[in-house]
Amino acid sequence: MTKYYIESLGCAKNLVDSERFAAIFERAGLECAPLPEDADLILVNTCSFLEAALLELDLVLSDFAALKNQGEFDKLIVSGCVMERGRDDFEQLFPEVDAWIGLKDFAALERWLGLEASEQKPRLPIYHGFHRYLRVSDGCSNHCTYCAIPSIRGEAHSQSIEALVEEARAIATDGDVHYQELIVIAQDTANYGIDLLGKKALPQLLEKLVELPEYRWIRVMYLHPDHFELEWLELWKKHPKLLPYFEIPIQHSEDRILKAMNRKKGRRELEQLFHTIKSEIPHAALRTTLMSGFPGETRAEALALKRFIHEIPFDHLGVFAYSRESGTPAFALESQVSARTALRRQNTLLTNYFALREQLMENLVGKNVEVLVESPGEDEGTWIGRAWFQAPDIDGITFIEGTQLQPGQICRADITDAIGSDLFATALNQEE
């Protein structure tokens, strides 16, 4: 049987499209290969959000092109965001590619495989774990001045609540695997429904999702600070299934920089937002992302941003050095900060945050928390999993000691130690 392999680059939102491509391959009679060297056909679902993503794609395609020329596999297909940003250059560089499939053009892949087009777009998981992603909208209408996403994926386009509930139910199981966690994602989940219903409809959607008995945890990510409503906190208080994990990417803390980024809330409003969340839900986990070296950022503003992260108890924090992307308004801004300075400021922010995180993590020692067991550890009686405040792939993992545990089980565990972003815990061996 012909085997396929999908290399899904970029974020979890792109992974959703990759899972739809996988379902099309399966409908065509192909079988998933665990490794690219085992495949007859490889599809690369691309990211072109940043220049760094295009450089990564160049490396990936170079490797696959070399393998194809050596006869290791037969067909190479490319799809994803590069079709809207960078296709012409890559098409010239890689004649080894057999088909260039438009962004989210599932019908084109169906035609290429000789299938009849289908209105149904099921998804098949292509990774290991006990979580699934539910992309509630695609594209973005915020038009942050540094961001190329609206030009790549278009304006925000929300799916209906009914369709999303149906999709969430459909992806809850795969064979013998029962997924415990549903992760709600979009470029801006807080603005879900604006284009479809003329209002923010995230609360209505979450009220429906928490009713699904298939999931024990529901996590919401990509909550834009300009659009998150504090009155929504009542939802998190009301529904234990809704994890009090608030990923709110602010990018910066200083008013002048935020305004230049085309973001609305200033420092004082951001401080109020996070302080209110912690006041209303003291055990809430906070995550954010910051950008260093945005055009015009002064040394004083960089220092103010460093002070900001000392004032807000972020459990998780990422920092990205500004990337000057062609086609974005920020590309033409004056007073561009040098890449070297942006990287230095990035390292300073991360170094300061790591020191703060060490204390936050130490404060967790002795606490009893819910953990999701994901896989066996190296030694007998050890397991690898995630505490409820650890999102997949970005927030570290929890090493668990315990007997009679099973992958996919949610149990309670006592945290015994913390190193970096990782935790160590002893399970109580009771599934709730």
C-alpha positions as CSV (number, residue, x, y, z in Angstrom):
1,M,0.0,0.0,0.0
2,T,1.2,3.5,-0.8
3,K,2.3,5.4,2.3
4,Y,2.2,9.1,3.0
5,Y,3.9,11.4,5.4
6,I,3.0,15.0,6.4
7,E,5.5,17.5,7.6
8,S,3.4,20.1,9.3
9,L,5.4,23.3,9.9
10,G,4.4,26.3,12.0
11,C,1.7,26.5,14.6
12,A,-1.2,24.4,15.8
13,K,-3.6,26.3,13.6
14,N,-1.7,25.0,10.6
15,L,-1.8,21.5,12.1
16,V,-5.6,21.5,11.7
17,D,-5.2,21.8,7.9
18,S,-2.6,19.0,8.0
19,E,-5.1,16.7,9.7
20,R,-7.6,17.4,7.0
21,F,-5.0,16.6,4.3
22,A,-4.3,13.3,6.2
23,A,-8.0,12.4,6.1
24,I,-8.0,12.9,2.3
25,F,-5.0,10.7,1.9
26,E,-6.7,8.0,3.9
27,R,-9.8,8.3,1.8
28,A,-7.6,7.7,-1.3
29,G,-6.4,4.5,0.2
30,L,-3.0,5.7,1.4
31,E,-1.5,4.6,4.8
32,C,0.3,7.0,7.2
33,A,4.0,6.4,7.5
34,P,5.6,7.0,11.0
35,L,8.7,8.5,9.4
36,P,9.4,10.3,6.1
37,E,11.9,7.6,5.1
38,D,9.1,5.1,5.2
39,A,6.8,7.1,2.9
40,D,6.2,7.0,-0.9
41,L,4.6,10.4,-0.9
42,I,5.5,13.4,1.3
43,L,3.3,16.6,1.8
44,V,4.9,19.6,3.4
45,N,2.3,22.0,4.9
46,T,4.2,25.2,5.2
47,C,4.4,28.3,7.3
48,S,5.6,31.7,5.9
49,F,4.6,34.0,8.8
50,L,8.2,35.1,9.3
51,E,11.4,35.2,7.3
52,A,12.7,32.6,9.8
53,A,9.9,30.3,8.7
54,L,10.9,30.7,5.1
55,L,14.5,29.8,5.9
56,E,13.3,26.7,7.8
57,L,11.2,25.7,4.8
58,D,14.2,26.1,2.5
59,L,16.1,23.6,4.7
60,V,13.2,21.2,4.9
61,L,12.6,21.2,1.1
62,S,16.3,20.9,0.4
63,D,16.4,17.7,2.5
64,F,13.3,16.2,1.0
65,A,14.4,17.2,-2.6
66,A,17.8,15.4,-2.0
67,L,16.0,12.3,-0.7
68,K,13.6,12.3,-3.7
69,N,16.5,12.6,-6.1
70,Q,18.1,9.6,-4.4
71,G,15.0,7.6,-5.0
72,E,13.9,7.4,-1.3
73,F,10.3,8.3,-2.2
74,D,8.2,9.1,-5.3
75,K,6.1,12.2,-4.9
76,L,6.6,15.6,-3.1
77,I,3.7,18.0,-2.5
78,V,3.8,21.5,-1.0
79,S,0.9,23.4,0.4
80,G,0.2,26.0,3.1
81,C,1.0,29.6,3.7
82,V,4.0,29.7,1.3
83,M,1.4,29.5,-1.5
84,E,0.4,33.1,-0.5
85,R,3.9,34.3,0.4
86,G,7.0,33.1,-1.4
87,R,5.6,30.5,-3.8
88,D,7.3,31.9,-6.9
89,D,10.8,31.8,-5.4
90,F,10.4,28.3,-4.0
91,E,8.8,27.0,-7.2
92,Q,11.9,28.0,-9.1
93,L,14.3,26.6,-6.4
94,F,12.6,23.2,-6.1
95,P,11.6,21.6,-9.4
96,E,11.4,18.3,-7.5
97,V,8.0,19.3,-6.2
98,D,5.3,17.4,-8.0
99,A,2.3,19.5,-7.0
100,W,1.8,23.0,-5.4
101,I,-1.5,22.9,-3.6
102,G,-3.2,26.2,-2.7
103,L,-3.6,27.2,0.9
104,K,-6.5,25.1,2.4
105,D,-7.3,24.0,-1.2
106,F,-8.4,20.5,-0.1
107,A,-10.4,20.0,-3.3
108,A,-7.2,20.5,-5.3
109,L,-5.5,17.6,-3.4
110,E,-8.6,15.5,-4.0
111,R,-8.4,16.1,-7.7
112,W,-4.7,15.4,-7.8
113,L,-5.4,12.0,-6.1
114,G,-8.3,11.3,-8.4
115,L,-11.0,11.6,-5.8
116,E,-14.4,13.2,-6.1
117,A,-14.7,16.4,-4.2
118,S,-16.4,16.1,-0.8
119,E,-18.1,18.7,1.3
120,Q,-17.1,16.8,4.4
121,K,-13.6,17.7,5.7
122,P,-12.9,15.2,8.5
123,R,-9.6,15.3,10.4
124,L,-7.1,12.5,11.3
125,P,-4.4,13.1,14.0
126,I,-0.8,13.0,12.8
127,Y,0.8,13.4,16.2
128,H,0.9,11.5,19.6
129,G,-0.9,12.9,22.6
130,F,-4.3,13.1,24.3
131,H,-5.3,16.6,23.1
132,R,-7.0,17.9,20.0
133,Y,-7.1,21.4,18.6
134,L,-10.4,23.1,17.6
135,R,-9.7,26.1,15.3
136,V,-12.7,28.3,15.7
137,S,-11.8,30.9,13.1
138,D,-9.1,31.4,10.5
139,G,-7.4,34.6,9.3
140,C,-7.2,37.8,11.3
141,S,-8.7,41.3,11.1
142,N,-6.6,43.0,13.8
143,H,-3.9,44.2,11.3
144,C,-1.1,44.5,13.8
145,T,1.6,46.5,11.9
146,Y,4.3,43.8,12.3
147,C,2.1,40.9,11.1
148,A,1.7,39.3,7.7
149,I,-1.1,37.0,8.6
150,P,-4.0,39.0,7.1
151,S,-2.2,39.1,3.8
152,I,-1.6,35.4,3.9
153,R,-4.8,33.9,5.4
154,G,-7.2,36.8,4.9
155,E,-9.6,38.5,7.2
156,A,-11.0,36.6,10.2
157,H,-13.6,34.0,9.2
158,S,-15.4,32.2,12.0
159,Q,-17.0,28.8,11.9
160,S,-20.6,28.5,13.3
161,I,-21.1,27.3,16.8
162,E,-23.1,24.3,15.6
163,A,-20.3,23.2,13.2
164,L,-17.6,23.6,15.8
165,V,-19.5,21.6,18.4
166,E,-20.0,18.9,15.8
167,E,-16.3,18.9,14.9
168,A,-15.3,18.8,18.5
169,R,-17.4,15.7,19.0
170,A,-16.1,14.1,15.9
171,I,-12.4,14.5,16.8
172,A,-12.8,13.3,20.4
173,T,-11.8,9.7,19.6
174,D,-9.6,8.0,17.0
175,G,-9.7,4.2,17.1
176,D,-8.9,3.2,20.7
177,V,-7.7,6.7,21.6
178,H,-9.9,8.9,23.7
179,Y,-8.7,12.5,23.8
180,Q,-9.0,14.2,27.2
181,E,-8.2,17.8,26.3
182,L,-9.8,20.2,23.7
183,I,-7.7,23.2,22.9
184,V,-9.6,26.2,21.4
185,I,-7.4,28.2,19.0
186,A,-7.6,31.0,16.4
187,Q,-5.5,34.0,15.6
188,D,-7.8,35.8,18.1
189,T,-10.1,33.6,20.0
190,A,-11.5,36.5,22.0
191,N,-13.0,38.0,18.8
192,Y,-14.6,34.8,17.7
193,G,-18.0,35.4,16.0
194,I,-17.6,39.1,15.2
195,D,-17.7,38.5,11.5
196,L,-20.4,35.8,11.7
197,L,-22.8,37.1,14.3
198,G,-21.8,40.7,14.7
199,K,-20.7,40.2,18.3
200,K,-18.1,38.3,20.4
201,A,-19.5,34.8,20.7
202,L,-16.8,33.0,22.6
203,P,-18.9,32.7,25.7
204,Q,-21.8,31.0,23.8
205,L,-19.3,28.6,22.1
206,L,-17.7,27.7,25.4
207,E,-21.0,27.1,27.1
208,K,-21.7,24.5,24.4
209,L,-18.3,22.9,24.5
210,V,-18.2,22.3,28.2
211,E,-21.4,20.3,27.8
212,L,-19.5,17.7,25.7
213,P,-18.9,14.7,28.0
214,E,-16.0,13.5,25.8
215,Y,-13.5,16.0,27.2
216,R,-12.2,16.5,30.8
217,W,-10.2,19.7,30.0
218,I,-10.9,22.6,27.7
219,R,-8.2,25.1,27.2
220,V,-8.5,28.5,25.4
221,M,-5.5,30.0,23.7
222,Y,-4.6,33.1,21.7
223,L,-6.8,35.5,23.7
224,H,-6.1,39.0,22.4
225,P,-5.9,41.5,25.3
226,D,-7.8,44.2,23.4
227,H,-10.8,41.9,23.0
228,F,-10.9,39.8,26.2
229,E,-13.8,40.8,28.4
230,L,-13.3,40.5,32.2
231,E,-17.0,39.6,32.7
232,W,-16.1,36.3,30.9
233,L,-14.2,35.2,34.0
234,E,-17.5,34.1,35.4
235,L,-17.4,31.3,32.9
236,W,-14.1,30.0,34.3
237,K,-15.5,30.1,37.8
238,K,-18.7,28.3,36.7
239,H,-17.2,25.5,34.8
240,P,-14.3,23.4,36.3
241,K,-13.7,21.7,33.0
242,L,-12.7,25.1,31.6
243,L,-9.0,25.4,32.6
244,P,-8.1,28.8,34.2
245,Y,-5.2,29.1,31.8
246,F,-5.1,32.5,30.2
247,E,-2.8,32.9,27.3
248,I,-2.9,36.6,26.5
249,P,-0.2,37.8,24.1
250,I,0.5,41.4,24.8
251,Q,3.7,41.9,22.7
252,H,4.7,45.0,24.7
253,S,3.8,47.0,27.8
254,E,4.6,50.6,26.7
255,D,1.8,52.8,25.3
256,R,3.8,54.4,22.4
257,I,5.0,51.0,21.1
258,L,1.6,49.4,21.5
259,K,0.1,52.2,19.5
260,A,2.7,51.8,16.8
261,M,1.8,48.1,16.7
262,N,-1.9,49.0,16.2
263,R,-2.8,47.6,19.5
264,K,-5.4,49.4,21.7
265,K,-4.8,48.7,25.4
266,G,-2.0,50.5,27.1
267,R,0.2,49.6,30.1
268,R,-2.3,50.6,32.7
269,E,-5.1,48.7,31.1
270,L,-2.9,45.6,30.7
271,E,-1.9,45.7,34.4
272,Q,-5.6,46.0,35.3
273,L,-6.4,43.0,33.1
274,F,-3.9,40.7,34.6
275,H,-4.4,41.9,38.2
276,T,-8.2,41.4,37.9
277,I,-7.8,37.8,36.5
278,K,-5.5,36.9,39.5
279,S,-7.9,38.7,41.9
280,E,-10.9,36.9,40.6
281,I,-9.2,33.5,40.1
282,P,-6.1,33.4,42.3
283,H,-4.9,30.0,41.0
284,A,-5.2,31.1,37.4
285,A,-2.1,30.5,35.2
286,L,-1.0,33.4,33.0
287,R,1.0,33.1,29.8
288,T,2.0,35.9,27.4
289,T,4.4,36.6,24.5
290,L,6.5,39.7,24.1
291,M,8.4,41.3,21.2
292,S,11.8,42.9,21.6
293,G,13.3,45.5,19.3
294,F,10.1,46.8,17.6
295,P,10.9,49.8,15.4
296,G,11.5,52.9,17.5
297,E,11.8,51.0,20.8
298,T,14.1,53.0,23.0
299,R,16.3,51.7,25.8
300,A,14.0,53.2,28.3
301,E,11.0,51.4,26.8
302,A,12.9,48.1,26.8
303,L,13.8,48.6,30.5
304,A,10.1,49.4,31.2
305,L,9.1,46.2,29.6
306,K,11.6,44.3,31.8
307,R,10.0,46.0,34.9
308,F,6.5,45.0,33.7
309,I,7.3,41.3,33.8
310,H,8.5,41.8,37.4
311,E,5.1,43.2,38.3
312,I,2.9,40.5,36.7
313,P,3.3,36.9,37.8
314,F,3.5,35.2,34.4
315,D,3.7,31.4,34.8
316,H,4.8,31.1,31.2
317,L,6.3,33.7,28.9
318,G,7.9,33.8,25.4
319,V,9.9,36.5,23.8
320,F,10.5,37.0,20.1
321,A,13.0,39.5,18.6
322,Y,11.2,41.7,16.0
323,S,11.4,40.4,12.5
324,R,11.2,43.0,9.7
325,E,8.7,41.4,7.3
326,S,8.2,42.8,3.8
327,G,4.6,43.8,3.1
328,T,3.8,44.8,6.7
329,P,3.3,48.5,7.7
330,A,6.1,48.2,10.3
331,F,8.6,47.4,7.5
332,A,8.6,51.0,6.5
333,L,8.7,52.5,10.0
334,E,11.7,54.7,10.7
335,S,14.1,54.1,13.6
336,Q,14.5,50.4,12.9
337,V,16.2,48.7,15.8
338,S,19.2,46.6,14.8
339,A,18.8,42.8,14.8
340,R,21.7,42.6,17.3
341,T,20.0,45.0,19.7
342,A,16.7,43.2,19.4
343,L,18.4,39.9,20.2
344,R,20.2,41.3,23.1
345,R,17.0,42.7,24.5
346,Q,15.3,39.4,23.9
347,N,18.0,37.6,25.9
348,T,17.8,40.1,28.7
349,L,14.0,39.7,29.0
350,L,14.3,35.9,29.0
351,T,17.1,35.9,31.5
352,N,15.1,38.1,33.9
353,Y,12.0,35.9,33.3
354,F,13.8,32.7,34.0
355,A,14.9,34.0,37.4
356,L,11.3,35.0,38.2
357,R,10.0,31.6,36.9
358,E,12.4,29.7,39.2
359,Q,10.6,31.2,42.3
360,L,7.1,30.6,40.8
361,M,8.0,27.0,40.1
362,E,9.4,26.4,43.5
363,N,6.2,27.8,45.0
364,L,4.4,24.8,43.3
365,V,6.4,22.3,45.3
366,G,4.1,20.6,47.8
367,K,0.9,21.4,45.9
368,N,-1.5,18.7,44.6
369,V,-2.6,19.2,41.0
370,E,-4.3,17.4,38.2
371,V,-1.9,15.9,35.6
372,L,-2.6,14.2,32.3
373,V,-0.4,11.1,31.8
374,E,0.8,10.9,28.2
375,S,3.5,8.3,27.9
376,P,5.7,5.9,29.9
377,G,9.0,7.2,31.2
378,E,12.4,5.6,30.7
379,D,12.2,3.7,34.0
380,E,9.5,1.4,35.3
381,G,6.9,3.2,37.3
382,T,7.7,6.6,35.7
383,W,5.6,8.5,33.3
384,I,5.6,11.8,31.3
385,G,2.7,14.1,31.3
386,R,1.4,17.6,31.8
387,A,-0.1,19.5,34.7
388,W,-3.3,21.3,33.9
389,F,-1.3,24.6,33.6
390,Q,1.1,23.2,31.0
391,A,-0.1,23.5,27.4
392,P,1.3,21.0,24.9
393,D,4.8,21.7,23.5
394,I,5.3,25.2,25.0
395,D,5.1,25.0,28.8
396,G,7.3,22.2,29.9
397,I,6.3,18.7,31.1
398,T,5.8,16.8,34.3
399,F,7.7,13.7,35.2
400,I,5.4,11.4,37.2
401,E,6.2,8.6,39.6
402,G,3.3,6.1,40.1
403,T,2.0,2.6,39.6
404,Q,-1.1,1.4,37.9
405,L,-1.2,4.5,35.6
406,Q,-2.2,4.5,32.0
407,P,-1.5,6.9,29.1
408,G,-4.5,9.2,28.7
409,Q,-5.4,9.1,32.4
410,I,-6.0,12.2,34.4
411,C,-5.0,11.8,38.0
412,R,-3.9,13.9,41.0
413,A,-0.3,14.2,41.9
414,D,1.9,15.9,44.5
415,I,4.6,18.2,43.0
416,T,7.9,17.3,44.6
417,D,10.4,19.3,42.6
418,A,10.9,21.8,39.7
419,I,13.8,22.3,37.3
420,G,13.5,25.0,34.7
421,S,10.0,24.7,33.1
422,D,9.6,21.0,34.1
423,L,8.0,19.5,37.2
424,F,8.4,16.3,39.1
425,A,5.5,14.7,40.8
426,T,4.2,11.6,42.6
427,A,0.8,10.4,41.5
428,L,-1.9,9.4,44.0
429,N,-2.9,6.6,41.5
430,Q,-6.5,7.5,41.6
431,E,-8.4,8.4,38.4
432,E,-11.0,11.0,39.1
